[in-house]
Amino acid sequence: MTLDTLPATDRRTALVAALTAPKGFGDQTLRDRRPDAIELLGGIPDPAALPAAALAESAARVLAEPGLPALQYSRTEGIPALREWIARREGVPVSRVIVTNGGFHGLALAIQTTVERGELVAVDNPIFPLFLRGLELSDARTLPVRVGRDGLDLDELESHLHSGVRPAALYTVPDFHNPSQGSLPLEKRRELVRLAEHYGFVVFADNPYRELRFEGPAPHEEPFNHSERVIHVNTFTKTLGPGLRLGWLVLPEGRARDVVALRSRQDSHSSTLVESVIADFLTHDDGVFDRTLEGARALYAERARTLAGALEREAPGVFEIDVPLGGLFLWPRLRDDSIDADRLADDASAEGVEYQRGSFFPSGPGTDAARHLRLAFGDTPAERLAEAAARIGRAVRRQL
Amino acid sequence: MTLDTLPATDRRTALVAALTAPKGFGDQTLRDRRPDAIELLGGIPDPAALPAAALAESAARVLAEPGLPALQYSRTEGIPALREWIARREGVPVSRVIVTNGGFHGLALAIQTTVERGELVAVDNPIFPLFLRGLELSDARTLPVRVGRDGLDLDELESHLHSGVRPAALYTVPDFHNPSQGSLPLEKRRELVRLAEHYGFVVFADNPYRELRFEGPAPHEEPFNHSERVIHVNTFTKTLGPGLRLGWLVLPEGRARDVVALRSRQDSHSSTLVESVIADFLTHDDGVFDRTLEGARALYAERARTLAGALEREAPGVFEIDVPLGGLFLWPRLRDDSIDADRLADDASAEGVEYQRGSFFPSGPGTDAARHLRLAFGDTPAERLAEAAARIGRAVRRQL
């Protein structure tokens, strides 16, 4: 009874005390939008690419169903119609699909169920910075692993593993990496899974941009759906809208049970209304999801090309630019080391264009991320992207 | 590096390892419904009391707004229109209102931010059993405090406090208690707040049934909205539908910041779509929420009286019955100690009526909960409630 008879101090858990204030990327992302500036800040889908009218029709249908199941309690795992559609698309049993409140929620559930407090987690370098905030849930330490043009550097990872380092988990964005655009080739995915199985860590494969490839079919095989050591984190955020807060995990059945056990203590289940609307949308009109994606891919591909072209035109030779093959980001690199990248971001802001500076993205040394700009083009029309490039060009010329 | 170089075992956190399998109440609540039986199991609102058509109209409106804000990211705290409506209704500043995914989510956030692992939490006895599952998030120990016809027994609580016991928090349902129907009088609410402030514990005032009072106006004063030591947990679950997964906390600003810090690592924010639909519903047509409540209160009051009357008629003198003044539960007590309450529940199930047996509800010794039946009448029409009472009557006669 010693603890119970101590005088009470102000109540605040160690869990919360380990959470840091937003800064850098998070601070930029969380603030209100500036209508006067062109904002290339977040991986935000364009309203024109979201099927709002069809969702309203689905909402009307599910809110007219007898007994109103869309307004009632439902299972923590997700409603059957939605899980079944996802399981068919993923090629896995329904029991391995858990509906979440979006991709970030899926990551949080993965962290909370698999990473013990204080453990080591291997992470992309550069990295989607909000994942590091998520890791604070487990007060984890990080092992940065370089990400290049074809994704995670498995040689660097393997050398750590050979030398005896044992991370509990590894975090990577395998498709159209945030921020650095690249994708992990199929053979490297297989190799990553082999490493995870051999060394006993869990891969968090975070895949929000997967469906936004600008050309070609989806890869025939998805190694991340077929291992006891992978939690494959997916979401409708970039395809049907961030505001839904709807995503899913593909994961081993034992881990699915752990996630359900945790979530049934946190928020019980995702909104039955949102799940029902999306399940109706996906199943009422066969093929509607792929048709929605076709429109989105064409829109984002055009925007990527427009922005890359305009940047080359407005600041000739200043940037090394890979036109992305998918996703919502351009990641140009400043060729000239005499240009101060942080000053450039400040000058660009003064010229009326906001982007995330590359220095927000390293998870450790060994990356040239600070020499890059992360330009999000998803929700900005082509003519505004051209104007943004002109403003960046003016900002560059302030240093030439 | 010792930890990192150990061979990896199967990855599973202590957080998850402390979560127990559903049993008793949870097991009953989570299973699929039986269409052949009359189920009086859960505090489920009747579809007829939910404003489905108006919600569909709101969905159509928000999904036609330029820029589709309802499908975009929004603030962790909740969207301004919804927070402002809630703040006006609660009589508190907007900064003290945080939107949640329903009442249970609000409790989980309260637990995770204020109860350190292994700490002591004072709880209702009898108790809403799922709260005990939520407490497993902090692997907490419990101190049962009796709940009677007028709510929590403050004398029992005070005697524990006087003897030096120092809980981190106290959990109670102040209005139309689940399961035992009673409400805490205003003066006792004030006294509870005084005790919390004096002894330094945090009150989790869980108030899902608050708006479902069958007569009279709301109390003029709400002591739970005006203390640094109270987290007031509220939800639209029982009034607009559990499937929305939408609720709110009223809490001190410092605790609001902690909740936002935690939640921004878990699921970012509640569905902007659901928040937007409900904000539109609440504000598009002035007074619509109170009109919705009037319909619901009349419906549930009639069902409460019907069930109480039918039970007295079908099993004369067997039960001591208080007709509830609000909420969704009847809590009759078996007068005759020779009747086996668990056998009665089994016999009632065989007769075709399912309810939660009172033995699921004690949080410790000192309660006669096991002699009670918890009969949820919210989503069962009057004639089916009469039939349920007849079946319970037949089950009783098996023991007479």
HADDOCK unambig.tbl for C-alpha pairs under 7 A between the chains (distance, minus, plus):
assign (segid A and resid 4 and name CA) (segid B and resid 120 and name CA) 6.78 0.50 0.50
assign (segid A and resid 4 and name CA) (segid B and resid 165 and name CA) 5.44 0.50 0.50
assign (segid A and resid 4 and name CA) (segid B and resid 166 and name CA) 4.65 0.50 0.50
assign (segid A and resid 4 and name CA) (segid B and resid 167 and name CA) 6.27 0.50 0.50
assign (segid A and resid 5 and name CA) (segid B and resid 164 and name CA) 5.32 0.50 0.50
assign (segid A and resid 5 and name CA) (segid B and resid 165 and name CA) 5.17 0.50 0.50
assign (segid A and resid 5 and name CA) (segid B and resid 166 and name CA) 5.33 0.50 0.50
assign (segid A and resid 6 and name CA) (segid B and resid 166 and name CA) 6.94 0.50 0.50
assign (segid A and resid 8 and name CA) (segid B and resid 166 and name CA) 6.91 0.50 0.50
assign (segid A and resid 8 and name CA) (segid B and resid 199 and name CA) 6.93 0.50 0.50
assign (segid A and resid 8 and name CA) (segid B and resid 200 and name CA) 5.31 0.50 0.50
assign (segid A and resid 9 and name CA) (segid B and resid 200 and name CA) 6.88 0.50 0.50
assign (segid A and resid 11 and name CA) (segid B and resid 114 and name CA) 5.23 0.50 0.50
assign (segid A and resid 12 and name CA) (segid B and resid 113 and name CA) 5.85 0.50 0.50
assign (segid A and resid 12 and name CA) (segid B and resid 114 and name CA) 4.76 0.50 0.50
assign (segid A and resid 13 and name CA) (segid B and resid 113 and name CA) 5.40 0.50 0.50
assign (segid A and resid 13 and name CA) (segid B and resid 114 and name CA) 5.37 0.50 0.50
assign (segid A and resid 13 and name CA) (segid B and resid 115 and name CA) 6.06 0.50 0.50
assign (segid A and resid 13 and name CA) (segid B and resid 116 and name CA) 4.99 0.50 0.50
assign (segid A and resid 14 and name CA) (segid B and resid 116 and name CA) 6.89 0.50 0.50
assign (segid A and resid 16 and name CA) (segid B and resid 113 and name CA) 5.90 0.50 0.50
assign (segid A and resid 16 and name CA) (segid B and resid 258 and name CA) 6.42 0.50 0.50
assign (segid A and resid 16 and name CA) (segid B and resid 262 and name CA) 6.37 0.50 0.50
assign (segid A and resid 19 and name CA) (segid B and resid 261 and name CA) 6.66 0.50 0.50
assign (segid A and resid 47 and name CA) (segid B and resid 67 and name CA) 5.75 0.50 0.50
assign (segid A and resid 47 and name CA) (segid B and resid 68 and name CA) 5.98 0.50 0.50
assign (segid A and resid 52 and name CA) (segid B and resid 63 and name CA) 5.65 0.50 0.50
assign (segid A and resid 53 and name CA) (segid B and resid 63 and name CA) 6.93 0.50 0.50
assign (segid A and resid 56 and name CA) (segid B and resid 59 and name CA) 6.25 0.50 0.50
assign (segid A and resid 56 and name CA) (segid B and resid 60 and name CA) 5.19 0.50 0.50
assign (segid A and resid 56 and name CA) (segid B and resid 63 and name CA) 6.23 0.50 0.50
assign (segid A and resid 59 and name CA) (segid B and resid 56 and name CA) 6.27 0.50 0.50
assign (segid A and resid 59 and name CA) (segid B and resid 59 and name CA) 6.80 0.50 0.50
assign (segid A and resid 60 and name CA) (segid B and resid 56 and name CA) 5.20 0.50 0.50
assign (segid A and resid 63 and name CA) (segid B and resid 52 and name CA) 5.64 0.50 0.50
assign (segid A and resid 63 and name CA) (segid B and resid 53 and name CA) 6.92 0.50 0.50
assign (segid A and resid 63 and name CA) (segid B and resid 56 and name CA) 6.23 0.50 0.50
assign (segid A and resid 67 and name CA) (segid B and resid 47 and name CA) 5.74 0.50 0.50
assign (segid A and resid 68 and name CA) (segid B and resid 47 and name CA) 5.98 0.50 0.50
assign (segid A and resid 70 and name CA) (segid B and resid 243 and name CA) 5.92 0.50 0.50
assign (segid A and resid 71 and name CA) (segid B and resid 241 and name CA) 4.95 0.50 0.50
assign (segid A and resid 71 and name CA) (segid B and resid 242 and name CA) 5.86 0.50 0.50
assign (segid A and resid 71 and name CA) (segid B and resid 243 and name CA) 3.93 0.50 0.50
assign (segid A and resid 71 and name CA) (segid B and resid 244 and name CA) 5.89 0.50 0.50
assign (segid A and resid 72 and name CA) (segid B and resid 241 and name CA) 6.02 0.50 0.50
assign (segid A and resid 72 and name CA) (segid B and resid 242 and name CA) 4.92 0.50 0.50
assign (segid A and resid 72 and name CA) (segid B and resid 243 and name CA) 4.16 0.50 0.50
assign (segid A and resid 73 and name CA) (segid B and resid 242 and name CA) 5.34 0.50 0.50
assign (segid A and resid 73 and name CA) (segid B and resid 243 and name CA) 5.01 0.50 0.50
assign (segid A and resid 101 and name CA) (segid B and resid 267 and name CA) 6.08 0.50 0.50
assign (segid A and resid 104 and name CA) (segid B and resid 267 and name CA) 6.20 0.50 0.50
assign (segid A and resid 105 and name CA) (segid B and resid 266 and name CA) 5.35 0.50 0.50
assign (segid A and resid 105 and name CA) (segid B and resid 267 and name CA) 4.26 0.50 0.50
assign (segid A and resid 108 and name CA) (segid B and resid 265 and name CA) 6.59 0.50 0.50
assign (segid A and resid 108 and name CA) (segid B and resid 266 and name CA) 5.24 0.50 0.50
assign (segid A and resid 113 and name CA) (segid B and resid 12 and name CA) 5.84 0.50 0.50
assign (segid A and resid 113 and name CA) (segid B and resid 13 and name CA) 5.40 0.50 0.50
assign (segid A and resid 113 and name CA) (segid B and resid 16 and name CA) 5.90 0.50 0.50
assign (segid A and resid 114 and name CA) (segid B and resid 11 and name CA) 5.23 0.50 0.50
assign (segid A and resid 114 and name CA) (segid B and resid 12 and name CA) 4.75 0.50 0.50
assign (segid A and resid 114 and name CA) (segid B and resid 13 and name CA) 5.37 0.50 0.50
assign (segid A and resid 115 and name CA) (segid B and resid 13 and name CA) 6.05 0.50 0.50
assign (segid A and resid 116 and name CA) (segid B and resid 13 and name CA) 4.97 0.50 0.50
assign (segid A and resid 116 and name CA) (segid B and resid 14 and name CA) 6.88 0.50 0.50
assign (segid A and resid 120 and name CA) (segid B and resid 4 and name CA) 6.78 0.50 0.50
assign (segid A and resid 133 and name CA) (segid B and resid 265 and name CA) 6.45 0.50 0.50
assign (segid A and resid 134 and name CA) (segid B and resid 265 and name CA) 4.71 0.50 0.50
assign (segid A and resid 164 and name CA) (segid B and resid 5 and name CA) 5.37 0.50 0.50
assign (segid A and resid 165 and name CA) (segid B and resid 4 and name CA) 5.49 0.50 0.50
assign (segid A and resid 165 and name CA) (segid B and resid 5 and name CA) 5.22 0.50 0.50
assign (segid A and resid 166 and name CA) (segid B and resid 4 and name CA) 4.64 0.50 0.50
assign (segid A and resid 166 and name CA) (segid B and resid 5 and name CA) 5.33 0.50 0.50
assign (segid A and resid 166 and name CA) (segid B and resid 8 and name CA) 6.97 0.50 0.50
assign (segid A and resid 167 and name CA) (segid B and resid 4 and name CA) 6.26 0.50 0.50
assign (segid A and resid 200 and name CA) (segid B and resid 8 and name CA) 5.40 0.50 0.50
assign (segid A and resid 200 and name CA) (segid B and resid 9 and name CA) 6.96 0.50 0.50
assign (segid A and resid 241 and name CA) (segid B and resid 71 and name CA) 4.96 0.50 0.50
assign (segid A and resid 241 and name CA) (segid B and resid 72 and name CA) 6.02 0.50 0.50
assign (segid A and resid 242 and name CA) (segid B and resid 71 and name CA) 5.87 0.50 0.50
assign (segid A and resid 242 and name CA) (segid B and resid 72 and name CA) 4.92 0.50 0.50
assign (segid A and resid 242 and name CA) (segid B and resid 73 and name CA) 5.32 0.50 0.50
assign (segid A and resid 243 and name CA) (segid B and resid 70 and name CA) 5.92 0.50 0.50
assign (segid A and resid 243 and name CA) (segid B and resid 71 and name CA) 3.91 0.50 0.50
assign (segid A and resid 243 and name CA) (segid B and resid 72 and name CA) 4.15 0.50 0.50
assign (segid A and resid 243 and name CA) (segid B and resid 73 and name CA) 5.00 0.50 0.50
assign (segid A and resid 243 and name CA) (segid B and resid 271 and name CA) 5.55 0.50 0.50
assign (segid A and resid 243 and name CA) (segid B and resid 272 and name CA) 4.53 0.50 0.50
assign (segid A and resid 243 and name CA) (segid B and resid 273 and name CA) 5.75 0.50 0.50
assign (segid A and resid 244 and name CA) (segid B and resid 71 and name CA) 5.89 0.50 0.50
assign (segid A and resid 244 and name CA) (segid B and resid 271 and name CA) 5.13 0.50 0.50
assign (segid A and resid 244 and name CA) (segid B and resid 272 and name CA) 6.22 0.50 0.50
assign (segid A and resid 244 and name CA) (segid B and resid 273 and name CA) 5.67 0.50 0.50
assign (segid A and resid 245 and name CA) (segid B and resid 271 and name CA) 5.08 0.50 0.50
assign (segid A and resid 258 and name CA) (segid B and resid 16 and name CA) 6.42 0.50 0.50
assign (segid A and resid 261 and name CA) (segid B and resid 19 and name CA) 6.66 0.50 0.50
assign (segid A and resid 262 and name CA) (segid B and resid 16 and name CA) 6.36 0.50 0.50
assign (segid A and resid 265 and name CA) (segid B and resid 108 and name CA) 6.58 0.50 0.50
assign (segid A and resid 265 and name CA) (segid B and resid 133 and name CA) 6.47 0.50 0.50
assign (segid A and resid 265 and name CA) (segid B and resid 134 and name CA) 4.72 0.50 0.50
assign (segid A and resid 266 and name CA) (segid B and resid 105 and name CA) 5.34 0.50 0.50
assign (segid A and resid 266 and name CA) (segid B and resid 108 and name CA) 5.23 0.50 0.50
assign (segid A and resid 267 and name CA) (segid B and resid 101 and name CA) 6.08 0.50 0.50
assign (segid A and resid 267 and name CA) (segid B and resid 104 and name CA) 6.20 0.50 0.50
assign (segid A and resid 267 and name CA) (segid B and resid 105 and name CA) 4.27 0.50 0.50
assign (segid A and resid 271 and name CA) (segid B and resid 243 and name CA) 5.56 0.50 0.50
assign (segid A and resid 271 and name CA) (segid B and resid 244 and name CA) 5.15 0.50 0.50
assign (segid A and resid 271 and name CA) (segid B and resid 245 and name CA) 5.09 0.50 0.50
assign (segid A and resid 272 and name CA) (segid B and resid 243 and name CA) 4.53 0.50 0.50
assign (segid A and resid 272 and name CA) (segid B and resid 244 and name CA) 6.22 0.50 0.50
assign (segid A and resid 273 and name CA) (segid B and resid 243 and name CA) 5.75 0.50 0.50
assign (segid A and resid 273 and name CA) (segid B and resid 244 and name CA) 5.67 0.50 0.50
